[in-house]
Amino acid sequence: MNEITKCPKCGGEYVYFDGSLYVCPDCAYEFNEESVSSATASDDIPRDSNGAELFDGDAVTVIKDLKVKGSSMVIKRGTKVKSIRLTGNPEEVDCKINGSGIVLKTCFLKK
């Protein structure tokens, strides 16, 4: 059996196999191995939490309070981020918040 490491819907890392389906405990999404192989074909397209495709220069909104590692800074829910830049990883975008360059995961953003 192939080891599944991430949920195709939310990107959660704690996916387990229950005998017939893979289950993500974070978002309760159930999927089979065929849906994983079709999802990995389109993984190179950066998408926000709602599935909308992201492009360079887009403006997005943060959907959850985020603690910044190595800092006491917290990015509050509802913060608007302008002019994002796509990175080589489709799960991350580069942006500036309060003058600081930060990389955010796309699963915490919406257009």
C-alpha positions, 0 to 999 in steps of 0.5 A: 500500500502506498503511504498517504501523507497529506489530505488532498482537500485541506493538506492535513498530515494525519491521514489514516486508512480505515480499511476501505477509505483514507480519512483525514481527521482534520476536515473529515474528508474521506477519499480513495487511492484513485482520487489521490492520484488524480489530485496529484496531477493538478497539485502544481496549481496554487489554490486558496482555501476555497479552491480558487486559483491564485496568481501573482499580484492577487489580494487575499484575506487571512481566514484564521489567526496565525502565529508567526514562528520566531516572533511574538507577532500574530496575523489576525483573521481578516487581515488583507494581504495585497500583491502576493507572489507565488513561490515554487511550492504551490502550497505557499505564497510570499507576501509582506505584512507590516513591512515584514516578508512572510511566507503563508500557506495557501490553506489559510487564505481566501481570495 
